[in-house]
Amino acid sequence: MITRIYANDKRFKAVEFQKGLNIILADRQTESDDKDSRNGVGKTTLINVIHFGLGSDLSKKVLPVEEIKNWIFYFQIELKGTLLTVSREISNAGIVEVSGQTDNLPIKPEVDEKTGLVFYKLSEWKKLLGICLFNLGGISEDKYVPTFRGLLHYFVRVGLDAYSKPFTYFRNQTSWQIQVSNAYLLGLNWRYATESQLLKDQDGAAKALNTAINNSIVPTKGELEAERVRLQKVVDKEEKELTDFNVHPKYAEFQSEANKLTIEIQSLNNKILILNRKLSRYEDSITSESEPEIANVSSLFEDAGVHFGEGVKKSLLEAKQFHLEIVTNRKDFLSAEIAEIKAKTSVSQSKIKQLSEQRSIVMNLLKTHGALEEFTLFQGELSAKKSKLEALKEKLTEIQSMTKKRKEIKSKRITLDSKLARDFEESKPAWEKAIEGFNENSLALYNHPGNLIINISENGVVKENAYKFDVEIPRSTSEGVGRMKVFCYDLMLVDKFAQSSGVDFLVHDTTMFDGVDSRQVAHALEYANTKGQESGFQYICFFNSDSVPHDDFSKEFSLDEYVRLRLSDKRPEDSLLGFHFELPRK
């Protein structure tokens, strides 16, 4: 039980709770106008403070953290028959300090050697609460398992959506959370709900792959096979090349030498080309050189009737001799030049031959060896191709096993159904007690009892979920009766756990009774008080003063006896925290 909540800041309105009915009342002042609101008095804030004490994460969305950053909240709570005082600071929310007898607790607190502070880390505090309130000891941190915080929300509901359906506490709550949590709370084997969810995951993956293939999002089996064959051939070829790859430590030097030899050979070839062009011109010139014909000149003048004298004829002979000497000298010069060009060409050709032989040796070495950098790069590229090939093979295996896997899933579901049916019968006393409790609660409020309905598989196969939960109350189409389904369910749960020394408090916000007939509200409060006194649990609820059904209570029932705290909307200091605040919009 939670017996007291207070804070180190005196503005906080401390509150004490007792067994049975506990009412937090928000008074509407007679002088308040329509613009005043009781939404800021702190009813929901107190629920969030309770959650904070019970291990919720600190959030600016539910508490004005900046305004209360120096606050410490204190909670007096009874665990395993021991009354503890628990404190949790806003500025150090990861630590929960405790005082009281802790020897009989299943998890021992830590002690600060310097300060003597006795405390739990937040994770250990939640683990302790899970064991003490829900007997969650021994459950590993696996996927799809019941958790303390997940179960607690059925006993301390927050928000409008939390009161829509008995089996959920927030909108879009996942199917597995609903299945596992409610199965655990009702005494069913929650592990079958977990197993069913795991099978659903596997089936979903198989369906997604099949859909992707059908929609051409991923390649077909035939396309993957073709790519595998092509890539396998490339990998085999490159593996052999890599095996034959010889690394030479001076590969770079040889490569540089080969380039140098190539440049030198090219230069010599260019030189020979120039020499050959020059040789061709000289050979043409020597061929075209001829002696002068003086007789032709004399004949030409004689035919014209001009006769040279002996002196003129002598001069022509001398001129002929002079030109003959010039031609002879030029032929001698050209012959010498041609001989020199041929000699130079021969030398260059010999040099080219020598250099070519040297280059051949170097190129052969380069051809049969490789550089270390090239080998490493080659090795990396081959490794990437091998990885791609393995991925292709895995994808092919996945596609090939898809049909087989779905058959296996169906087989496992049939097996699960068999185990589920057997266990459902064996756990009959537990879920029958839950059904009886719900029937009893609804009968106390209406002329006809409601039904808590628990079904398992359909036609011998667990298709989606291991369990199917529902509740029925006559006239449940109205919003008010729909809310009372939640009331009857929650009251059944807290009654069940309180009788087995588990969680023994139930907290409902004003939303619980929105739209409910005033007579049913009065009956519900009186009934919750009676059940709480009998079974030893607390029913903590919040009301606005003008929503209390004073005229519908029985004569012996006095509401004021159960009002533990009054809050007001008139002044900020009359609110829970002693000041008004605004939270960020969600």
C-alpha positions in Angstrom: 0.0 0.0 0.0 0.9 3.6 -0.5 0.3 5.3 2.9 1.7 8.8 2.4 3.1 11.1 -0.3 4.9 14.4 0.6 7.8 16.6 -0.5 10.6 18.7 0.9 8.9 21.8 -0.5 6.1 22.9 1.8 4.0 24.2 -1.1 3.3 20.5 -2.0 0.0 19.2 -0.5 0.9 16.1 1.4 -1.6 13.3 1.3 -2.2 10.1 3.3 -4.0 7.0 2.0 -5.8 4.3 3.9 -7.2 0.9 3.1 -10.4 1.0 1.0 -11.7 4.2 -0.6 -9.5 7.3 -1.0 -10.8 10.4 -2.8 -8.9 13.4 -4.0 -11.4 16.1 -4.5 -11.1 19.2 -6.7 -13.4 21.9 -5.2 -15.0 24.4 -7.5 -15.3 27.7 -5.7 -18.7 29.4 -5.9 -17.1 32.7 -7.0 -15.2 31.0 -9.9 -16.3 32.1 -13.3 -16.5 30.1 -16.5 -12.9 31.0 -17.4 -11.6 29.2 -14.2 -10.6 25.6 -14.6 -9.9 22.8 -12.3 -7.7 21.1 -14.8 -4.7 22.8 -13.3 -5.3 21.9 -9.6 -3.1 18.9 -9.8 -5.2 15.7 -10.0 -3.3 14.2 -12.9 -0.1 15.7 -11.6 -0.5 13.6 -8.4 -1.0 10.5 -10.5 2.3 11.4 -12.4 4.0 11.9 -9.0 2.8 8.4 -8.0 4.3 7.0 -11.2 7.5 8.9 -10.5 7.8 7.2 -7.1 7.1 3.9 -8.7 10.0 4.1 -11.2 8.8 6.1 -14.2 11.3 8.1 -16.2 11.4 11.8 -15.4 9.7 13.7 -18.2 9.0 17.4 -18.8 5.9 16.3 -20.6 4.2 15.3 -17.3 5.9 17.3 -14.6 7.2 20.9 -14.5 10.8 19.8 -14.1 12.4 23.2 -14.2 10.1 24.7 -11.6 10.6 21.8 -9.1 14.2 20.9 -10.0 15.2 21.1 -6.3 12.3 19.1 -5.0 12.5 15.7 -3.4 9.3 13.5 -3.3 8.8 11.1 -0.4 6.6 8.0 -0.5 5.7 5.7 2.3 5.0 2.3 0.8 4.5 -1.2 2.2 6.5 -4.0 0.5 6.5 -7.6 1.7 5.0 -6.5 5.0 7.6 -3.8 5.6 6.9 -0.1 5.6 9.6 1.8 3.7 10.1 5.5 3.2 11.3 6.1 -0.3 12.6 9.4 -1.7 13.5 10.4 -5.2 15.1 13.7 -6.2 14.1 15.5 -9.4 17.8 16.5 -9.8 19.1 13.0 -9.3 16.2 10.8 -10.6 18.4 7.8 -11.3 18.7 7.1 -7.5 16.0 6.0 -5.1 16.8 6.4 -1.4 15.2 4.1 1.1 14.9 4.0 4.8 13.3 1.2 6.9 13.9 -2.5 7.4 15.2 -4.0 4.1 16.5 -7.3 5.3 13.5 -9.3 4.1 13.4 -7.7 0.7 14.4 -10.0 -2.3 16.9 -7.4 -3.6 19.1 -5.6 -1.1 19.9 -1.9 -1.5 23.4 -0.4 -1.9 25.0 1.6 0.8 27.3 4.6 0.1 30.3 4.1 2.2 31.0 7.8 2.6 27.5 9.1 3.4 25.8 5.9 4.7 23.1 6.6 2.1 20.9 3.5 1.5 19.7 3.5 -2.1 18.6 1.6 -5.2 19.6 2.4 -8.7 16.4 3.1 -10.7 16.7 -0.1 -12.7 17.1 -2.2 -9.4 14.2 -0.3 -7.8 11.9 -1.2 -10.7 13.1 -4.8 -10.5 12.4 -4.9 -6.8 8.9 -3.5 -7.3 8.3 -6.0 -10.1 9.1 -8.9 -7.7 7.2 -7.5 -4.7 4.0 -6.3 -6.5 3.8 -8.8 -9.4 6.1 -11.7 -8.6 8.2 -11.0 -11.7 11.3 -12.6 -10.3 13.1 -15.0 -12.6 11.9 -13.5 -15.9 14.8 -12.8 -18.2 15.2 -9.6 -20.2 14.1 -11.3 -23.4 11.9 -10.1 -26.2 8.1 -9.9 -25.5 8.0 -10.4 -21.8 5.9 -8.8 -19.0 7.6 -5.9 -17.3 6.9 -4.1 -14.1 6.1 -0.7 -15.8 4.0 -2.4 -18.4 1.8 -4.1 -15.8 1.6 -1.2 -13.4 -0.3 0.9 -16.0 -3.3 -1.3 -15.5 -3.4 -0.2 -11.8 -2.4 3.4 -12.3 -4.0 4.5 -15.6 -3.1 7.9 -17.0 -4.7 9.8 -19.9 -8.0 9.6 -21.7 -7.0 6.6 -23.9 -6.2 4.6 -20.8 -10.0 4.4 -20.0 -11.2 3.4 -23.4 -10.7 -0.4 -23.2 -10.0 -2.7 -20.2 -7.1 -4.5 -21.9 -5.1 -1.4 -23.1 -3.8 1.7 -21.4 -2.6 3.8 -24.4 -3.6 4.3 -28.0 -1.8 2.0 -30.5 -0.6 -0.3 -27.8 1.1 -3.2 -29.6 -0.6 -6.5 -29.8 2.1 -8.4 -28.0 2.0 -6.0 -25.0 -1.8 -6.5 -24.7 -1.4 -10.3 -25.0 1.5 -10.8 -22.7 0.4 -8.3 -20.0 -3.2 -9.4 -19.8 -2.3 -13.1 -19.9 0.1 -12.6 -17.0 -2.4 -10.5 -15.0 -5.2 -13.1 -15.5 -3.0 -16.1 -14.5 -2.7 -17.5 -18.0 0.6 -18.8 -19.4 2.0 -15.6 -20.9 4.9 -17.5 -22.6 2.5 -18.8 -25.2 1.6 -15.3 -26.1 5.3 -14.6 -26.5 5.8 -17.7 -28.6 2.8 -16.7 -30.8 4.3 -13.2 -31.3 7.6 -14.7 -32.3 5.9 -17.0 -34.9 4.0 -13.9 -36.1 7.3 -12.1 -36.6 8.7 -15.0 -38.6 5.6 -15.3 -40.7 5.6 -11.6 -41.3 9.2 -11.7 -42.5 8.3 -14.6 -44.9 5.3 -12.7 -46.2 7.2 -9.5 -46.7 9.9 -11.3 -48.7 7.3 -13.0 -50.9 5.5 -9.7 -51.5 8.8 -8.0 -52.4 9.5 -10.7 -54.9 6.0 -10.5 -56.4 6.2 -6.8 -56.7 9.7 -6.9 -58.2 11.2 -5.0 -55.3 13.8 -7.8 -54.9 15.2 -10.0 -57.7 13.5 -13.4 -58.4 15.2 -16.7 -57.7 16.1 -17.0 -61.4 17.6 -13.6 -61.6 19.6 -14.3 -58.5 20.8 -17.6 -59.8 22.0 -15.9 -63.1 23.9 -13.3 -61.1 25.4 -16.0 -58.9 26.7 -18.0 -61.8 28.3 -14.9 -63.4 29.8 -13.8 -60.2 31.1 -17.3 -59.3 33.0 -17.4 -62.6 34.6 -14.0 -62.0 35.6 -15.0 -58.5 37.1 -18.3 -59.6 39.1 -16.6 -62.4 40.4 -13.9 -60.1 41.2 -16.3 -57.4 43.5 -18.2 -59.8 45.1 -14.9 -60.9 45.7 -13.9 -57.3 47.3 -17.3 -56.6 49.7 -16.8 -59.6 50.4 -13.2 -58.6 54.1 -12.7 -57.9 55.0 -9.6 -55.9 58.5 -8.1 -56.7 59.9 -5.7 -54.1 61.5 -3.5 -56.8 58.5 -3.5 -59.1 58.2 0.3 -59.1 61.9 0.7 -59.9 61.6 -1.7 -62.9 58.5 0.1 -64.0 60.4 3.4 -64.0 63.3 1.9 -65.9 61.0 0.5 -68.5 59.5 3.9 -69.0 62.9 5.5 -69.3 64.1 2.9 -71.9 60.9 3.5 -73.9 61.5 7.2 -74.0 65.1 6.8 -75.0 64.2 4.3 -77.8 61.5 6.7 -79.1 64.0 9.6 -79.1 66.5 7.5 -81.2 63.7 6.5 -83.6 62.8 10.2 -84.1 66.5 10.9 -84.8 66.8 8.2 -87.4 63.6 9.5 -89.1 65.2 13.0 -89.4 68.5 11.5 -90.7 66.6 9.4 -93.3 64.8 12.4 -94.6 68.1 14.3 -94.9 69.7 11.3 -96.7 66.9 11.1 -99.2 67.4 14.8 -100.1 71.2 14.4 -100.5 70.8 11.3 -102.7 68.3 13.2 -104.9 70.7 16.1 -105.2 73.8 14.0 -106.2 71.8 12.3 -108.9 70.6 15.6 -110.4 74.1 17.1 -110.7 75.5 17.1 -114.4 78.4 18.7 -116.5 77.7 22.0 -118.5 77.4 21.7 -122.3 79.4 24.5 -123.9 79.1 23.1 -127.5 75.4 23.6 -127.4 76.0 27.3 -126.6 78.3 27.7 -129.7 75.9 25.9 -132.0 73.0 28.0 -130.8 74.9 31.3 -131.7 76.2 30.0 -135.1 72.7 29.0 -136.1 71.8 32.6 -135.5 74.6 33.7 -137.7 76.9 34.8 -134.9 80.4 33.4 -135.0 82.7 33.6 -131.9 86.3 34.5 -132.2 89.1 32.4 -130.7 89.3 34.5 -127.6 85.6 34.0 -126.9 85.8 30.3 -127.5 88.7 30.1 -125.1 86.7 31.8 -122.4 83.8 29.4 -122.8 86.1 26.5 -122.3 87.5 28.0 -119.2 83.9 28.6 -117.9 83.1 25.0 -118.7 86.1 23.8 -116.7 85.1 26.0 -113.7 81.6 24.6 -113.6 82.8 21.1 -113.9 85.0 21.6 -110.9 82.0 23.0 -108.9 79.9 19.9 -109.7 82.7 17.6 -108.8 83.2 19.3 -105.5 79.5 19.3 -104.7 79.2 15.5 -105.5 82.2 14.9 -103.2 80.5 16.9 -100.4 77.2 15.1 -100.8 78.9 11.7 -100.9 80.7 12.5 -97.6 77.5 13.7 -96.0 75.6 10.6 -97.1 78.3 8.4 -95.7 78.1 10.3 -92.3 74.3 10.0 -92.2 74.4 6.3 -92.9 77.1 5.9 -90.2 75.0 7.8 -87.6 71.9 5.8 -88.6 73.7 2.6 -88.1 74.9 3.7 -84.6 71.4 4.7 -83.6 69.9 1.4 -84.9 72.5 -0.5 -82.9 71.6 1.5 -79.8 67.9 0.9 -80.3 68.5 -2.8 -80.6 70.6 -2.8 -77.4 67.9 -0.7 -75.5 65.1 -2.9 -76.8 66.8 -6.0 -75.5 67.1 -4.3 -72.1 63.5 -3.2 -72.1 62.4 -6.7 -73.1 64.0 -8.1 -70.0 62.4 -5.5 -67.8 59.0 -5.9 -69.4 59.1 -9.6 -69.0 59.8 -9.2 -65.3 56.9 -6.7 -65.0 54.7 -9.1 -66.9 55.4 -12.0 -64.5 55.4 -10.0 -61.3 53.3 -7.3 -59.7 53.5 -4.5 -57.1 52.5 -5.1 -53.5 50.0 -2.2 -53.8 48.5 -3.8 -56.9 48.3 -7.1 -55.1 46.6 -5.6 -52.1 44.1 -3.7 -54.2 43.4 -6.9 -56.2 42.9 -8.8 -53.0 40.4 -6.2 -51.7 38.4 -6.2 -54.9 38.2 -10.0 -54.8 37.1 -10.0 -51.2 34.3 -7.6 -52.0 33.1 -9.9 -54.8 33.3 -12.9 -52.6 31.1 -11.1 -50.0 28.6 -10.2 -52.7 28.6 -13.8 -53.8 27.9 -15.1 -50.3 25.1 -12.6 -49.9 23.6 -13.8 -53.1 23.8 -17.4 -51.9 22.2 -16.5 -48.5 19.4 -14.7 -50.3 18.8 -17.7 -52.5 18.8 -20.0 -49.5 16.3 -17.6 -47.8 14.0 -17.7 -50.8 14.4 -21.5 -51.2 13.5 -22.0 -47.5 10.6 -19.5 -47.5 8.0 -22.1 -48.4 9.5 -24.6 -46.1 9.6 -22.0 -43.3 6.0 -21.1 -43.7 5.0 -24.8 -43.4 7.2 -25.0 -40.3 5.4 -22.0 -38.8 2.0 -23.5 -39.5 3.2 -26.8 -37.9 4.6 -24.8 -34.9 1.3 -23.0 -34.5 -0.6 -26.3 -34.4 1.8 -27.6 -31.8 1.4 -24.3 -29.9 -2.4 -24.7 -30.0 -2.1 -28.1 -28.5 0.1 -26.9 -25.7 -2.1 -23.8 -25.2 -5.3 -25.9 -25.0 -3.8 -28.2 -22.5 -2.4 -25.4 -20.4 -5.7 -23.5 -20.6 -7.5 -26.3 -18.9 -4.8 -26.7 -16.3 -4.9 -23.0 -15.4 -8.7 -23.1 -15.3 -8.9 -22.3 -11.6 -7.0 -19.0 -12.1 -8.9 -17.6 -15.1 -12.2 -18.9 -13.7 -11.5 -16.8 -10.6 -10.9 -13.8 -12.8 -14.1 -14.3 -14.7 -16.1 -14.7 -11.4 -14.5 -11.5 -10.1 -15.5 -9.5 -13.2 -19.0 -11.0 -13.1 -19.4 -10.1 -9.4 -18.2 -6.6 -10.0 -20.5 -5.9 -12.9 -23.4 -7.5 -11.0 -22.9 -5.1 -8.1 -23.4 -2.2 -10.5 -26.1 -3.4 -12.9 -29.1 -5.8 -12.8 -27.3 -8.3 -15.0 -23.8 -9.6 -14.6 -21.2 -8.9 -17.3 -18.8 -11.4 -18.8 -15.1 -11.5 -19.0 -14.5 -13.6 -22.2 -11.2 -15.4 -22.7 -10.8 -17.5 -25.9 -7.8 -19.3 -27.4 -7.2 -20.5 -31.0 -9.7 -21.0 -33.8 -10.1 -24.4 -35.5 -7.0 -25.9 -33.8 -4.5 -23.3 -35.1 -3.1 -20.2 -33.4 -3.3 -17.7 -36.2 -2.5 -14.2 -34.9 -2.6 -14.2 -31.1 -2.6 -16.9 -28.4 -5.5 -15.3 -26.5 -8.6 -13.3 -27.3 -9.9 -11.0 -24.6 -13.3 -9.3 -24.4 -15.8 -8.0 -21.9 -19.6 -7.7 -22.1 -21.9 -5.6 -19.9 -25.6 -5.0 -20.8 -26.1 -1.6 -22.5 -22.4 -1.4 -23.1 -23.0 0.7 -26.2 -23.2 3.8 -24.0 -19.9 5.6 -23.2 -20.6 5.4 -19.4 -21.2 1.6 -19.4 -18.1 1.2 -21.6 -16.0 3.0 -19.0 -17.4 0.7 -16.3 -16.0 -2.2 -18.1 -12.6 -0.8 -17.3 -13.6 -0.2 -13.7 -14.9 -3.8 -13.2 -11.8 -5.3 -14.9 -9.3 -3.2 -12.9 -11.1 -3.9 -9.6 -11.0 -7.6 -10.4 -7.3 -7.4 -11.0 -6.4 -5.5 -7.8 -8.7 -7.7 -5.7 -6.9 -10.8 -7.2 -3.4 -9.5 -6.6 -4.1 -8.1 -3.1 -5.4 -11.5 -2.0 -2.1 -13.0 -3.1 0.1 -10.4 -1.4 0.8 -8.5 -4.6 -0.1 -5.0 -5.8 -2.7 -3.6 -3.4 -3.6 -0.2 -4.8 -5.7 1.0 -7.8 -5.7 4.6 -9.0 -8.3 6.1 -11.3 -8.5 9.6 -12.7 -11.7 11.7 -13.1 -11.9 10.3 -16.6 -13.0 6.9 -15.2 -16.5 8.1 -14.4 -17.1 10.6 -17.3 -20.5 9.9 -18.8 -21.4 7.2 -16.2 -24.8 7.4 -14.6 -24.6 9.0 -11.2 -26.3 5.9 -9.5 -23.6 3.6 -10.9 -20.9 6.1 -9.8 -22.2 6.0 -6.2 -22.6 2.2 -6.3 -19.0 1.9 -7.7 -17.5 4.0 -5.0 -19.3 2.2 -2.2 -18.6 -1.2 -3.7 -14.9 -0.4 -4.2 -14.6 0.7 -0.6 -16.3 -2.6 0.6 -14.0 -4.7 -1.6 -11.0 -2.8 -0.5 -11.7 -3.3 3.1 -12.4 -7.0 2.6 -9.4 -7.8 0.5 -7.0 -5.2 1.9 -6.4 -2.9 -1.1 -6.7 0.8 -1.7 -8.9 2.4 -4.3 -7.6 5.9 -5.0 -9.8 8.0 -7.3 -10.1 11.7 -8.3 -13.3 13.7 -8.5 -14.4 17.2 -9.3 -16.7 18.5 -6.5 -19.6 19.1 -8.8 -19.4 15.5 -10.2 -19.9 13.8 -6.9 -23.3 11.9 -6.8 -24.2 13.0 -3.3 -27.9 12.2 -3.7 -27.2 8.6 -4.8 -25.1 7.3 -1.9 -26.7 5.1 0.6 -27.7 6.7 3.9 -24.9 5.1 5.9 -22.2 6.2 3.5 -20.5 9.5 4.3 -18.2 10.8 1.5 -16.3 13.1 3.7 -14.8 10.2 5.6 -12.9 9.2 2.5 -11.7 12.5 1.2 -7.9 12.5 1.7 -7.1 15.7 0.0 -9.0 18.8 -1.2 -7.6 20.9 -4.0 -9.0 24.1 -5.4 -9.0 26.1 -8.6 -9.3 29.5 -7.0 -5.7 30.3 -5.9 -2.4 28.9 -7.2 -1.3 28.0 -3.7 -4.4 25.8 -3.3 -3.3 23.5 -6.1 -1.2 20.3 -5.5 2.2 21.9 -6.1 1.2 25.3 -4.7 1.6 27.1 -8.1 0.2 26.9 -11.6 2.2 25.8 -14.5 1.9 24.8 -18.2 3.3 21.7 -19.7 4.5 21.3 -23.3 1.8 20.3 -25.7 2.1 16.6 -26.7 
